[in-house]
Amino acid sequence: MTGRIWFEGLTEPVELVLTGNAWRDLAGRRLEFVNPVAVKKPLSAEDIAGFARRQTGTIGDCTASRKVKVPEVTMDELMELYKQRKPFPWHWGNSLYLEWFSETNGRVVIESASFLLTVSPDIAWDLTAEEEAAQQRQNAGAMGGFMQQLGEAVASEDAGAQYEDKAWNEGAPQSEAEAEKMQADSDRLADRINARLQREGPDADYEKILEEELERRARERGEKPLTPEEAAKRAEWVDEMNAAAAEALANPDPEIDVEIRRKHPLAEQLFELSLRLMKEPEARGWVPPDAGEEHPLIELGASAAKAGAKLAGGLNGREWPPTVDLCGGVIVRLKRAREFLDDALRAAEACTEEGLGEAAWLAAVRAELEQIARDCDGLIAVLRAKLERGCD
């Protein structure tokens, strides 16, 4: 997908050069949209200094037919009703939803139900239902990949901050308990960073937040500040990692690229199942329009998707079984996946008790989730046995 977006206050447009297609309502068509609402404060070049003027990357969900609740009151009235916990008048409307995953700026979303849209009647090419389904699968994979990259980025920075603490890697392989402690520590750091990114919104400075949270954790541990020499050594390590990553992107090794794209069949099975669990209940009309995250059918799909992300992080991109030095980390990720699988099974049980969905559909879902859980337990047992042997 290609395009240009002009922002109020900027003289030059932002150019989009993205891999992938929009949904069927926009695929092969020219879309023009205008914000009819006057902008109170136009942007300046400084406001989006870090936002690349040429956005390259992968397309996400792009459609002009996404159904959303459109309030029938002003924003001030809406906020007042929200404070009073009162319902607000609304109607269903189509929303423009443009999502992409930028190589420079991460996930970017433009969404509004108030833009004036013009879709050209001329169709350069059409997207079949099967092609659209394939594109939406690719979009879901792009989101999963983005979230995994975000987590890996935090973990990588975290590793840079702890690179001198390598005792576990100089003799015996990292144990499951050591991997569990390291994962919990990284999860806590990632949660803090994500919470601040949410609070501070579009103006959040990721690098500044990361540095501050690393310093905060060091204080909590009672660690002494890095000496200038240690700080320089750590910065050198990070620069080496960044240079290696840039070199790999510029000159990919075909064999390594194949390895990175390697997908474990169990992770693929759960990915396919999670997609069905997120889409089929809504498509069959089992989920009411105003359902929240606590609705059992929504919780079922969300828990399966979380389990799938953890399973993919532990199994994809490597040969099976992994080398002994990686076993501890993989075990921890599989254990996290099992916890989410248990959540999904509890949600499925709640659906059965409340008569949601169809009995036969739920029975098949529970059987597949239970089978995946058993297979996951089997993989954990294999890795624990290998870790106990202490050799490949």
C-alpha positions in Angstrom: 0.0 0.0 0.0 1.2 3.5 -0.8 0.0 6.9 0.0 0.6 10.4 1.4 -0.9 12.1 4.4 -0.8 15.9 5.0 -0.9 17.1 8.6 -2.1 20.6 9.5 0.9 22.8 10.0 3.4 20.8 8.0 4.4 21.8 4.4 5.5 18.3 3.3 3.3 15.1 3.5 4.2 11.9 5.2 4.8 9.2 2.6 3.6 5.6 3.1 5.4 2.7 1.4 4.0 -0.4 3.1 4.1 -4.1 2.4 0.7 -5.7 2.2 -2.9 -4.9 1.3 -5.9 -3.1 2.9 -9.2 -4.9 3.5 -11.5 -5.6 0.5 -13.4 -2.3 0.8 -10.2 -0.3 0.1 -7.9 -2.8 -1.7 -7.1 -1.7 -5.3 -8.9 1.7 -4.7 -7.8 5.3 -4.2 -8.9 6.7 -0.8 -9.0 10.3 0.1 -9.9 11.6 3.6 -10.2 15.0 5.2 -10.6 16.0 8.8 -13.5 18.5 8.7 -12.9 19.6 12.3 -10.7 22.7 12.7 -7.4 21.9 14.4 -6.9 23.9 17.5 -3.1 23.7 17.4 -1.4 22.8 14.1 1.6 20.6 14.3 5.1 22.0 13.9 8.2 20.1 12.7 9.4 19.9 16.3 6.2 18.2 17.4 6.9 15.1 15.3 10.7 15.4 15.0 11.1 11.7 15.6 8.3 10.6 13.2 9.8 9.5 9.9 8.5 11.5 6.8 8.8 8.3 4.8 7.0 5.4 6.6 8.2 2.0 5.5 7.1 -1.3 7.1 4.2 -3.7 7.1 0.5 -2.9 6.8 -1.9 -3.7 9.6 -5.7 -3.5 9.4 -6.7 -0.8 6.9 -10.5 -0.4 6.3 -13.1 2.3 6.0 -15.9 0.0 7.2 -15.0 -0.7 10.8 -18.1 -0.5 13.0 -17.8 1.8 16.0 -20.1 3.6 18.5 -20.4 7.2 17.5 -21.5 9.5 20.4 -24.4 11.8 19.7 -23.2 14.4 22.2 -20.3 16.8 22.3 -17.0 15.7 23.7 -17.5 17.9 26.8 -21.0 16.3 27.4 -19.5 12.9 26.8 -16.8 13.4 29.5 -19.4 14.7 31.9 -21.6 11.6 31.4 -18.6 9.4 31.8 -17.7 11.0 35.1 -21.3 10.5 36.3 -21.1 6.9 35.1 -24.2 7.5 32.9 -24.9 6.0 29.5 -24.5 8.3 26.5 -26.6 8.4 23.3 -24.9 6.8 20.3 -25.3 5.1 17.0 -23.3 2.7 14.9 -21.1 4.2 12.3 -18.3 3.4 9.9 -14.8 4.3 11.1 -11.7 4.9 9.0 -9.0 2.7 10.6 -5.4 2.8 9.2 -2.8 0.8 11.0 0.8 0.0 10.1 4.0 -1.2 11.7 6.7 1.2 10.9 10.4 0.2 10.8 11.2 3.5 12.4 8.3 4.3 14.7 6.6 1.0 15.6 2.9 0.7 15.5 1.0 3.7 14.1 -2.8 4.0 14.0 -5.1 6.7 12.5 -8.7 6.2 13.5 -11.8 8.4 13.2 -15.5 8.2 12.4 -15.7 11.9 11.6 -13.4 12.1 8.6 -14.9 12.9 5.2 -14.1 9.9 2.9 -13.9 9.6 -0.8 -13.3 6.2 -2.3 -12.7 6.1 -6.0 -15.2 4.0 -8.0 -12.4 2.9 -10.3 -10.9 -0.4 -9.2 -7.3 -1.1 -10.2 -7.7 -4.7 -8.9 -9.9 -6.6 -6.5 -9.3 -8.8 -3.5 -11.1 -12.1 -3.2 -12.6 -13.2 0.1 -9.9 -15.9 0.4 -7.2 -13.2 -0.3 -8.7 -10.9 2.3 -8.7 -13.8 4.9 -5.1 -14.4 4.1 -4.3 -10.7 4.5 -6.1 -10.5 7.9 -4.0 -13.5 9.0 -0.9 -11.7 7.9 -2.1 -8.6 9.8 -2.6 -10.6 13.0 0.9 -12.1 12.6 2.3 -8.5 12.1 0.7 -7.5 15.4 2.0 -10.5 17.2 5.4 -9.9 15.7 5.4 -6.3 16.8 4.5 -7.2 20.4 7.2 -9.8 20.4 9.7 -7.3 19.1 8.7 -4.8 21.7 9.3 -7.4 24.4 12.6 -8.5 22.9 13.7 -4.9 22.7 13.1 -4.4 26.4 14.8 -7.6 27.2 17.8 -6.7 25.0 18.2 -3.3 26.6 17.8 -5.1 30.0 20.5 -7.5 29.1 22.8 -4.6 28.2 22.2 -3.2 31.6 23.1 -6.6 33.2 25.7 -7.8 30.8 28.4 -8.2 33.5 26.3 -10.6 35.5 27.1 -13.6 33.4 27.9 -16.2 36.1 25.1 -18.5 35.0 26.5 -18.5 31.4 30.1 -19.2 32.2 29.8 -22.7 33.7 26.6 -24.8 34.0 23.6 -23.9 31.8 21.1 -21.4 33.2 18.7 -23.3 35.5 14.9 -23.1 35.3 14.8 -21.1 38.6 17.4 -18.7 37.3 15.5 -18.2 34.0 12.2 -17.8 36.0 13.8 -15.0 38.1 15.3 -13.3 35.0 11.9 -13.5 33.2 10.0 -12.1 36.1 12.5 -9.3 36.4 12.2 -8.4 32.7 8.4 -8.7 32.8 8.3 -6.2 35.7 10.5 -3.8 33.8 8.4 -4.2 30.6 5.2 -3.6 32.6 6.5 -0.4 34.2 7.7 0.9 30.8 4.4 0.0 29.1 2.4 1.7 31.9 4.4 4.9 31.5 4.1 4.8 27.7 0.3 4.6 28.1 0.2 7.4 30.7 2.4 9.8 28.7 0.7 9.1 25.4 2.1 10.1 22.0 4.7 12.4 23.5 6.3 9.6 25.5 10.1 9.3 25.1 10.9 5.6 25.1 14.6 5.9 25.4 14.3 8.3 28.4 11.7 6.1 30.1 13.8 3.0 29.6 16.8 4.7 31.1 14.9 6.0 34.1 13.3 2.7 34.8 16.6 0.9 34.6 18.0 3.4 37.1 14.9 3.0 39.3 15.4 -0.8 39.4 19.1 -0.4 40.2 18.2 1.8 43.2 15.7 -0.8 44.4 18.3 -3.5 44.2 20.8 -1.3 46.1 23.2 -1.3 43.2 25.9 1.3 43.0 25.7 3.6 39.9 27.9 2.6 37.0 31.3 4.2 37.0 32.2 6.1 33.8 34.2 3.2 32.6 31.4 0.7 33.2 28.9 3.1 31.5 31.2 3.4 28.5 31.7 -0.4 28.3 28.0 -0.9 28.4 27.4 1.7 25.7 30.0 0.0 23.6 28.2 -3.3 24.0 24.9 -1.8 23.0 26.5 -0.1 20.0 28.0 -3.5 18.9 24.6 -5.2 19.2 22.9 -2.4 17.2 25.6 -2.5 14.5 25.3 -6.3 14.2 21.5 -6.0 13.9 21.9 -3.3 11.2 24.4 -5.4 9.3 22.0 -8.4 9.4 19.2 -6.3 8.1 21.3 -4.8 5.3 22.9 -8.1 4.3 20.6 -11.0 5.3 22.0 -14.5 5.4 19.5 -16.7 3.6 20.2 -19.6 5.9 19.7 -17.4 9.0 16.6 -15.9 7.5 15.1 -19.3 7.0 15.9 -20.1 10.6 14.2 -16.9 11.9 11.1 -17.8 9.9 11.0 -21.4 11.2 7.7 -22.0 12.9 6.9 -24.8 15.4 3.8 -26.8 14.4 2.3 -26.5 18.0 2.8 -22.7 17.9 1.2 -22.6 14.5 -1.8 -24.8 15.6 -2.5 -22.5 18.6 -2.1 -19.4 16.4 -4.7 -20.7 14.0 -7.0 -21.6 16.9 -6.7 -18.2 18.5 -7.7 -16.5 15.2 -10.8 -18.6 15.1 -11.7 -18.0 18.7 -11.4 -14.2 18.2 -13.4 -14.1 15.0 -16.0 -16.8 14.9 -18.1 -15.8 18.0 -18.6 -12.3 16.7 -19.2 -13.5 13.1 -21.9 -15.9 14.4 -23.6 -13.2 16.5 -22.8 -14.8 19.9 -21.1 -11.7 21.3 -23.3 -8.6 22.0 -22.1 -5.2 20.6 -21.5 -3.8 24.1 -19.7 -6.8 25.5 -16.6 -6.0 27.6 -13.3 -7.8 28.0 -14.8 -9.9 30.9 -17.3 -11.6 28.5 -16.4 -15.3 28.5 -16.2 -15.6 24.7 -14.0 -12.6 24.4 -11.8 -13.8 27.3 -11.6 -17.2 25.6 -10.1 -15.7 22.4 -7.8 -13.2 24.3 -6.4 -15.9 26.6 -5.7 -18.2 23.6 -4.0 -15.3 21.8 -1.8 -14.6 24.8 -0.9 -18.3 25.1 -0.1 -18.3 21.4 2.3 -15.4 21.7 4.2 -17.0 24.5 4.3 -20.3 22.7 5.6 -18.6 19.5 8.3 -16.8 21.6 9.5 -20.0 23.0 9.3 -22.3 20.0 9.5 -20.3 16.8 12.8 -19.3 15.1 14.9 -22.2 16.4 15.4 -25.9 15.8 13.8 -28.3 18.2 15.0 -29.2 20.7 17.0 -26.1 21.6 20.5 -26.3 22.9 20.9 -26.9 26.6 21.9 -23.3 27.4 18.5 -22.1 26.0 16.4 -24.8 27.8 15.7 -22.7 30.9 14.4 -19.7 29.1 12.2 -21.8 26.7 10.7 -23.7 29.7 9.7 -20.4 31.3 8.0 -19.2 28.2 6.1 -22.5 27.8 5.0 -22.3 31.5 3.6 -18.8 30.8 1.8 -20.2 27.8 0.3 -23.0 30.0 -1.0 -20.4 32.4 -2.9 -18.6 29.6 -4.1 -21.9 28.2 -5.6 -22.6 31.7 -7.3 -19.2 31.5 -8.7 -20.1 28.1 -10.1 -23.4 29.4 -11.7 -21.7 32.4 -13.3 -19.2 30.0 -14.6 -22.1 27.8 -16.1 -23.7 30.9 -17.8 -20.5 31.8 -19.3 -20.3 28.3 -20.7 -23.8 28.7 -22.2 -23.0 32.1 -23.8 -19.8 30.8 -25.0 -21.4 27.6 -23.0 -19.1 25.3 -22.2 -20.2 21.8 -23.0 -23.7 20.6 -22.3 -26.8 22.7 -20.7 -28.8 19.9 -18.4 -25.8 19.0 -17.4 -25.3 22.6 -16.7 -29.1 23.1 -14.4 -29.1 20.1 -12.6 -26.0 21.3 -12.0 -27.4 24.8 -10.7 -30.6 23.3 -8.2 -28.8 21.1 -7.1 -26.5 24.0 -6.6 -29.5 26.3 -4.6 -31.4 23.6 -2.4 -28.3 23.1 -1.9 -28.1 26.8 -0.9 -31.7 27.1 1.6 -31.3 24.2 3.0 -28.2 25.9 3.5 -30.2 29.1 5.3 -32.9 27.1 7.7 -30.3 25.6 8.4 -28.9 29.1 9.2 -32.5 30.3 11.6 -33.0 27.4 13.5 -29.8 28.2 13.7 -30.4 31.9 15.2 -33.8 31.2 17.8 -32.3 28.9 18.5 -29.5 31.4 19.0 -32.2 34.1 21.5 -34.0 31.9 23.3 -30.7 31.4 24.5 -31.5 27.9 23.2 -31.5 24.3 
